[in-house]
Amino acid sequence: YNIFIKKSYITYLILRNMGVIEVERRAIIDIGSNSLRLIIYGINDGLTFKIINESKKTIRLGSYLTEDNYLTDGGIDIALNVLSNFKMICEIYKVTDTYVVATEAVRKATNRNEVCNKIKRELGYVVNILSGKEEARYGYLAIKNSMMEKNAILLDLGGSSMEITLMENGELKDSISLSLGCIPLTNMFNNIETEEKNIELNSFINNKLEEIPWIKKNNKMNVIGIGGIAKHIGRVSKGDENYPKQLLHSYSMTKAEISQIYDEFLKLSMNERYNLRGLSRNRADIFAAPLGAILTILQYLNSEKYIISAVGLREGIIYESLL
């Protein structure tokens, strides 16, 4: 019996050192402008992690911002309801630590302190409002630790903001955050239902890129797409809305393939867009303008490839905590 105990303990130590045995569970809640997301992960003793549960609720929080950037009570209440459900999930999974972040929608809100205080008061969560630079850095950490690419432009196009990051020799060289996510781009250019709107979008994005001193036109760097829009482009390419995101990671597409998807999408009526294979229905009405913006950036840089990342902000936070 003593020999059995000793052998079991030795096996346990070996498995712990190999990072097989989970020793702690943590969670990250991302209050985004389009969706609220929860990721629960187990940390192993070998400083590795495994995703245990992922939950997502699309509420378009950014659309609840008024013209003077006040986040309405309706938006706050919907967010609180989702966060309450997330908290129950964390309790079921016996999560020991939950890290909550908020991005552009809360970042822009003139009443952001009121919003964060209400979340803390009702749920006990401390909300960390990320700057655009921090958001870009977390995206970079996710790419650096999960891809072989060393030189690329990282393009994180979220619900309300767009982070563009220059990565050279595996290092973050510069980044910028623009209030040009899927929701504002759609509000500005509708659903690109006319060629005039398409030309306006192209000109607008080109002018924005010209204002960024460290972005060099026609530098032929690959673009790595981060965020929901990138994965949706991949799923449209595959024609499967449920195509596993793990298999989309590092999936590359040519500029011509992106252009073909964009051109064909613009030809569809709104009803047909909602039924496009590979595209979820809650993304159909905010797909055209962001896709056109991505294509314009690829053309500006003369990029050969658009590489899809299945990881981003939340995984970047995990990597930082482990490293």
PEVEN-V161183 format. One record per residue. N is the residue number from 1. RES is the residue in one letter. PHI is phi as a letter, one per 40 degrees, with the letter a starting at -180 (999 if undefined). OMEGA is omega in radians with two decimals (* if undefined). D_FIRST is the distance of its C-alpha to the first C-alpha in whole Angstrom. Layout:
[[N & RES & PHI & OMEGA & D_FIRST] [N & RES & PHI & OMEGA & D_FIRST]]
This chain:
[[1 & Y & 999 & 3.13 & 0] [2 & N & c & 3.11 & 4] [3 & I & c & 3.11 & 5] [4 & F & c & 3.12 & 5] [5 & I & c & -3.13 & 6] [6 & K & c & 3.14 & 9] [7 & K & c & 3.13 & 10] [8 & S & c & -3.14 & 11] [9 & Y & c & 3.11 & 12] [10 & I & c & 3.10 & 14] [11 & T & c & 3.12 & 15] [12 & Y & d & 3.14 & 16] [13 & L & c & 3.14 & 18] [14 & I & c & -3.14 & 20] [15 & L & c & 3.09 & 21] [16 & R & c & -3.13 & 22] [17 & N & c & 3.09 & 24] [18 & M & c & -3.13 & 26] [19 & G & g & -3.11 & 27] [20 & V & c & -3.08 & 25] [21 & I & c & 3.14 & 23] [22 & E & c & -3.10 & 26] [23 & V & b & -3.12 & 26] [24 & E & a & 3.07 & 30] [25 & R & b & 3.11 & 32] [26 & R & b & 3.13 & 36] [27 & A & b & 3.02 & 39] [28 & I & b & 3.04 & 43] [29 & I & b & -3.10 & 46] [30 & D & b & 3.10 & 49] [31 & I & c & -3.10 & 52] [32 & G & c & -3.10 & 54] [33 & S & c & 3.11 & 58] [34 & N & b & -3.09 & 57] [35 & S & b & 2.94 & 54] [36 & L & b & -3.05 & 51] [37 & R & b & 3.07 & 48] [38 & L & b & 3.04 & 44] [39 & I & b & 3.09 & 41] [40 & I & b & -3.10 & 38] [41 & Y & b & 3.09 & 35] [42 & G & b & 3.11 & 32] [43 & I & c & 3.10 & 31] [44 & N & c & -3.06 & 28] [45 & D & c & 3.14 & 27] [46 & G & c & 3.14 & 29] [47 & L & f & 2.99 & 32] [48 & T & b & 3.14 & 33] [49 & F & b & 3.11 & 34] [50 & K & b & 3.11 & 34] [51 & I & c & -3.10 & 36] [52 & I & b & -3.10 & 35] [53 & N & a & 3.03 & 38] [54 & E & b & 3.10 & 42] [55 & S & b & -3.09 & 44] [56 & K & a & 3.03 & 48] [57 & K & b & 3.14 & 51] [58 & T & c & -3.14 & 55] [59 & I & b & -3.13 & 57] [60 & R & f & -3.09 & 60] [61 & L & d & -3.14 & 59] [62 & G & c & 3.14 & 62] [63 & S & c & 3.11 & 65] [64 & Y & c & 3.04 & 65] [65 & L & c & 3.09 & 66] [66 & T & c & -3.14 & 70] [67 & E & c & 3.10 & 72] [68 & D & c & 3.03 & 72] [69 & N & g & 3.02 & 68] [70 & Y & c & 3.12 & 67] [71 & L & c & -2.99 & 64] [72 & T & c & 3.12 & 65] [73 & D & c & 3.13 & 64] [74 & G & d & 3.12 & 63] [75 & G & c & 3.14 & 61] [76 & I & c & -3.11 & 59] [77 & D & c & 3.11 & 58] [78 & I & c & 3.12 & 57] [79 & A & c & 3.14 & 55] [80 & L & c & 3.12 & 53] [81 & N & c & 3.12 & 52] [82 & V & c & -3.13 & 50] [83 & L & c & 3.10 & 49] [84 & S & c & 3.08 & 48] [85 & N & c & 3.11 & 46] [86 & F & c & -3.13 & 44] [87 & K & c & 3.11 & 43] [88 & M & c & 3.10 & 42] [89 & I & c & 3.12 & 40] [90 & C & c & 3.12 & 38] [91 & E & c & 3.11 & 37] [92 & I & c & -3.11 & 35] [93 & Y & c & 3.10 & 34] [94 & K & f & 3.10 & 33] [95 & V & c & -3.11 & 35] [96 & T & c & -3.10 & 34] [97 & D & a & 3.14 & 38] [98 & T & b & -3.14 & 41] [99 & Y & b & -3.06 & 44] [100 & V & b & 3.10 & 47] [101 & V & b & 3.07 & 50] [102 & A & b & -3.09 & 53] [103 & T & b & -2.85 & 56] [104 & E & d & -3.07 & 59] [105 & A & c & 3.11 & 60] [106 & V & c & 3.13 & 59] [107 & R & d & -3.11 & 60] [108 & K & c & -3.01 & 64] [109 & A & c & 3.11 & 64] [110 & T & c & 3.13 & 66] [111 & N & b & -3.08 & 64] [112 & R & d & 3.12 & 61] [113 & N & c & 3.10 & 60] [114 & E & c & -3.14 & 61] [115 & V & c & -3.11 & 58] [116 & C & c & 3.12 & 56] [117 & N & c & 3.14 & 56] [118 & K & c & 3.10 & 56] [119 & I & c & 3.13 & 53] [120 & K & c & -3.10 & 51] [121 & R & c & -3.04 & 53] [122 & E & c & -3.06 & 52] [123 & L & b & -3.14 & 48] [124 & G & g & -3.12 & 47] [125 & Y & c & 2.99 & 47] [126 & V & c & -3.09 & 49] [127 & V & c & 3.08 & 51] [128 & N & c & 3.14 & 51] [129 & I & c & -3.10 & 55] [130 & L & c & 2.98 & 54] [131 & S & c & 3.09 & 58] [132 & G & c & 3.12 & 59] [133 & K & c & 3.13 & 58] [134 & E & c & 3.12 & 54] [135 & E & c & 3.12 & 54] [136 & A & c & -3.12 & 55] [137 & R & c & 3.11 & 53] [138 & Y & c & 3.06 & 50] [139 & G & c & 3.10 & 51] [140 & Y & c & -3.14 & 51] [141 & L & c & 3.11 & 48] [142 & A & c & -3.14 & 46] [143 & I & c & -3.09 & 49] [144 & K & d & -3.06 & 48] [145 & N & c & -3.09 & 44] [146 & S & b & -3.11 & 44] [147 & M & b & 3.12 & 47] [148 & M & c & -3.10 & 49] [149 & E & d & 3.13 & 52] [150 & K & b & -3.12 & 54] [151 & N & b & -3.10 & 57] [152 & A & a & 2.94 & 58] [153 & I & c & 3.11 & 60] [154 & L & c & -3.07 & 57] [155 & L & b & 3.13 & 59] [156 & D & b & -3.10 & 57] [157 & L & b & -3.08 & 59] [158 & G & c & -3.10 & 58] [159 & G & c & -3.09 & 59] [160 & S & b & -3.11 & 62] [161 & S & b & 3.10 & 61] [162 & M & b & 3.08 & 61] [163 & E & b & 3.10 & 59] [164 & I & b & -3.04 & 61] [165 & T & b & 3.07 & 59] [166 & L & c & 3.07 & 60] [167 & M & b & 3.12 & 57] [168 & E & b & -3.12 & 58] [169 & N & f & 3.10 & 55] [170 & G & g & -3.10 & 53] [171 & E & b & 3.08 & 54] [172 & L & c & -3.09 & 55] [173 & K & c & 3.13 & 59] [174 & D & a & 3.12 & 61] [175 & S & a & 3.10 & 60] [176 & I & a & 3.08 & 63] [177 & S & b & -3.14 & 62] [178 & L & b & 3.12 & 65] [179 & S & c & -3.05 & 65] [180 & L & b & 3.09 & 66] [181 & G & c & -3.08 & 63] [182 & C & c & -3.10 & 63] [183 & I & c & 3.13 & 65] [184 & P & c & 3.11 & 67] [185 & L & c & 3.11 & 68] [186 & T & c & 3.11 & 69] [187 & N & c & -3.10 & 71] [188 & M & c & -3.01 & 73] [189 & F & b & 3.13 & 73] [190 & N & f & -3.12 & 73] [191 & N & b & -3.14 & 71] [192 & I & f & -3.08 & 73] [193 & E & c & 3.08 & 76] [194 & T & b & 3.11 & 79] [195 & E & c & 3.11 & 79] [196 & E & c & 3.11 & 81] [197 & K & c & 3.11 & 77] [198 & N & c & 3.12 & 76] [199 & I & c & 3.12 & 78] [200 & E & c & 3.13 & 78] [201 & L & c & -3.13 & 74] [202 & N & d & 3.14 & 74] [203 & S & c & -3.12 & 77] [204 & F & c & -3.12 & 75] [205 & I & c & 3.10 & 71] [206 & N & d & 3.12 & 73] [207 & N & c & 3.10 & 75] [208 & K & c & 3.14 & 72] [209 & L & c & 3.12 & 70] [210 & E & c & -3.12 & 74] [211 & E & c & -3.13 & 73] [212 & I & c & -2.98 & 70] [213 & P & c & -3.06 & 71] [214 & W & c & 3.05 & 67] [215 & I & c & -3.10 & 67] [216 & K & b & -3.14 & 70] [217 & K & c & 3.10 & 71] [218 & N & f & 3.14 & 71] [219 & N & c & 3.04 & 68] [220 & K & g & 3.07 & 66] [221 & M & c & 3.05 & 63] [222 & N & c & 3.08 & 60] [223 & V & b & 3.07 & 59] [224 & I & b & -3.11 & 56] [225 & G & c & 3.13 & 56] [226 & I & b & 3.07 & 54] [227 & G & h & -3.07 & 53] [228 & G & c & -3.11 & 54] [229 & I & c & 3.14 & 57] [230 & A & c & -3.14 & 56] [231 & K & c & 3.11 & 53] [232 & H & c & 3.08 & 56] [233 & I & c & 3.12 & 58] [234 & G & c & -3.12 & 55] [235 & R & c & 3.04 & 55] [236 & V & c & 3.10 & 59] [237 & S & c & 3.14 & 59] [238 & K & c & -3.12 & 56] [239 & G & g & -3.07 & 58] [240 & D & a & -3.12 & 54] [241 & E & c & -3.09 & 54] [242 & N & b & 3.14 & 50] [243 & Y & d & -3.04 & 49] [244 & P & d & -3.09 & 46] [245 & K & c & 3.12 & 47] [246 & Q & c & 3.14 & 44] [247 & L & c & 3.10 & 46] [248 & L & c & -3.09 & 49] [249 & H & c & -3.12 & 48] [250 & S & g & 3.06 & 50] [251 & Y & c & -3.07 & 52] [252 & S & b & 3.11 & 56] [253 & M & b & 3.10 & 59] [254 & T & c & 3.07 & 63] [255 & K & d & 3.14 & 65] [256 & A & c & 3.13 & 67] [257 & E & c & 3.09 & 64] [258 & I & c & -3.14 & 64] [259 & S & c & -3.14 & 68] [260 & Q & c & 3.11 & 68] [261 & I & c & -3.12 & 66] [262 & Y & c & -3.13 & 68] [263 & D & c & -3.12 & 71] [264 & E & c & 3.13 & 70] [265 & F & c & -3.12 & 68] [266 & L & c & -3.14 & 72] [267 & K & c & -3.07 & 74] [268 & L & c & 2.99 & 72] [269 & S & c & -3.13 & 73] [270 & M & c & 3.12 & 71] [271 & N & c & 3.13 & 69] [272 & E & c & 3.12 & 69] [273 & R & c & 3.13 & 67] [274 & Y & c & -3.11 & 64] [275 & N & b & 3.14 & 64] [276 & L & c & -3.14 & 63] [277 & R & c & 3.11 & 60] [278 & G & g & -3.08 & 57] [279 & L & b & 3.11 & 59] [280 & S & c & -3.06 & 57] [281 & R & c & -3.12 & 60] [282 & N & c & 3.09 & 59] [283 & R & b & -2.98 & 60] [284 & A & d & -3.07 & 63] [285 & D & c & 3.07 & 66] [286 & I & b & -3.08 & 64] [287 & F & b & -2.99 & 64] [288 & A & c & -3.07 & 67] [289 & A & c & 3.09 & 68] [290 & P & c & 3.11 & 65] [291 & L & c & 3.09 & 65] [292 & G & c & 3.11 & 68] [293 & A & c & 3.12 & 67] [294 & I & c & 3.12 & 64] [295 & L & c & 3.12 & 67] [296 & T & c & 3.11 & 69] [297 & I & c & 3.09 & 67] [298 & L & c & 3.13 & 66] [299 & Q & c & 3.13 & 70] [300 & Y & c & -3.12 & 71] [301 & L & c & -3.04 & 68] [302 & N & f & -3.09 & 69] [303 & S & c & 3.10 & 65] [304 & E & c & -3.03 & 64] [305 & K & b & 2.95 & 61] [306 & Y & b & -3.05 & 59] [307 & I & b & -3.07 & 55] [308 & I & c & 3.04 & 53] [309 & S & b & 3.08 & 50] [310 & A & c & 3.13 & 48] [311 & V & b & -3.12 & 47] [312 & G & a & -3.04 & 49] [313 & L & d & -3.04 & 49] [314 & R & c & 3.11 & 45] [315 & E & c & 3.07 & 43] [316 & G & c & 3.09 & 46] [317 & I & c & 3.13 & 44] [318 & I & c & -3.13 & 41] [319 & Y & d & 3.13 & 41] [320 & E & c & -3.12 & 43] [321 & S & c & -3.13 & 40] [322 & L & c & -3.06 & 38] [323 & L & c & * & 40]]
